[in-house]
Amino acid sequence: MSIRRALSVMAGLACLLGCGFVSSDLSPDELRQLMERDKIQIHFRGQTAPAPKFSEKIGPVDGRICKSALFASITEFQALQALWGSAKAKGATAVVNTTCGSSSFLLLTGTSYCWPGYYCEGEAVK
């Protein structure tokens, strides 16, 4: 096995072991601020409140945020803002089955990787 392949396998395993799934670490005020933006509702998987009613599934949406510098601060709220932007661009009125997490290793963001990072994923609906 080549060194490059071995490093790729190790990086992938580290990501699988280091990635955590959480419904949300946001304060109620941060969640309210996010949901007020253009009235796009965000419903988390496992949330006790009923999911918003919808008539059409638009498709998957996500938001990913990476630490851009050694001492930069990033939050899950920024990943949710990116998710909101993705849902708005698709004309959604809500995002359902939303999950968020953090990556303590490599996080795939489009065509590149970052470390560390936060991500949120869900299904856009209207």
LINGIPE-V377359 format. One record per pair of residues at least 24 apart in sequence whose C-alpha atoms are under 10 Angstrom apart, sorted by the first residue. I is the first residue (numbers start at 0). J is the second residue. If there is no record, write none. Layout:
# LINGIPE-V377359
I:J
I:J
This chain:
# LINGIPE-V377359
10:104
10:105
11:104
11:105
11:106
12:104
13:102
13:103
13:104
13:105
14:102
14:103
14:104
14:105
14:106
14:107
14:114
15:102
15:103
15:104
15:105
16:102
16:103
16:104
17:101
17:102
17:103
17:104
17:105
18:100
18:101
18:102
18:103
18:104
18:105
18:106
18:115
18:116
18:117
19:99
19:100
19:101
19:102
19:103
19:117
20:98
20:99
20:100
20:101
20:102
20:118
20:119
21:97
21:98
21:99
21:100
21:101
21:119
22:46
22:96
22:97
22:98
22:99
22:100
22:119
23:75
23:76
23:79
23:97
23:98
23:99
23:100
23:119
24:74
24:75
24:76
24:99
24:100
25:74
25:75
25:76
25:79
26:76
29:76
30:76
30:79
33:76
33:77
33:79
33:80
33:83
34:79
34:80
34:83
34:93
36:80
36:83
36:84
36:87
37:83
37:87
37:92
38:87
38:91
38:92
38:93
39:83
39:84
39:86
39:87
39:90
39:91
39:92
39:93
39:94
39:123
39:124
39:125
40:83
40:86
40:91
40:92
40:93
40:94
40:95
40:123
40:124
41:79
41:82
41:83
41:86
41:92
41:93
41:94
41:95
41:96
41:97
41:121
41:122
41:123
42:93
42:94
42:95
42:96
42:97
42:98
42:121
42:122
43:94
43:95
43:96
43:97
43:98
43:99
43:119
43:120
43:121
44:95
44:96
44:97
44:98
44:99
44:121
45:96
45:97
45:98
46:96
46:97
50:93
50:94
50:95
50:96
51:92
51:93
51:94
51:95
51:124
51:125
52:92
52:93
52:95
52:124
52:125
53:91
53:92
53:93
53:94
53:95
53:123
53:124
53:125
54:124
54:125
55:91
55:123
55:124
55:125
56:91
56:93
56:94
56:95
56:122
56:123
56:124
56:125
57:86
57:89
57:90
57:91
57:94
57:122
57:123
57:124
57:125
58:86
58:89
58:91
58:94
58:121
58:122
58:123
58:124
59:85
59:86
59:89
59:94
59:95
59:96
59:97
59:120
59:121
59:122
59:123
59:124
60:84
60:85
60:86
60:87
60:88
60:89
60:91
60:94
60:95
60:97
60:119
60:120
60:121
60:122
60:123
60:124
61:85
61:86
61:94
61:97
61:98
61:99
61:118
61:119
61:120
61:121
61:122
61:123
62:86
62:99
62:108
62:117
62:118
62:119
62:120
62:121
63:99
63:100
63:101
63:106
63:107
63:108
63:109
63:113
63:116
63:117
63:118
63:119
63:120
64:101
64:106
64:108
64:113
64:114
64:115
64:116
64:117
64:118
64:119
65:101
65:102
65:105
65:106
65:107
65:108
65:112
65:113
65:114
65:115
65:116
65:117
65:118
66:113
66:114
66:115
66:116
66:117
67:113
67:114
67:115
67:116
68:114
69:115
73:115
73:116
73:117
74:101
74:116
74:117
74:118
75:99
75:100
75:101
75:116
75:117
75:118
75:119
76:117
76:118
76:119
77:117
77:118
77:119
78:116
78:117
78:118
78:119
78:120
79:117
79:118
79:119
79:120
80:119
81:118
81:119
82:118
82:119
82:120
82:121
82:123
83:119
83:123
85:123
86:121
86:122
86:123
86:124
86:125
87:123
89:123
89:124
89:125
90:123
90:124
90:125
91:122
91:123
91:124
91:125
92:123
92:124
92:125
93:121
93:122
93:123
93:124
93:125
94:120
94:121
94:122
94:123
94:124
94:125
95:120
95:121
95:122
95:123
95:124
96:120
96:121
96:122
96:123
97:121
97:122
97:123
98:122
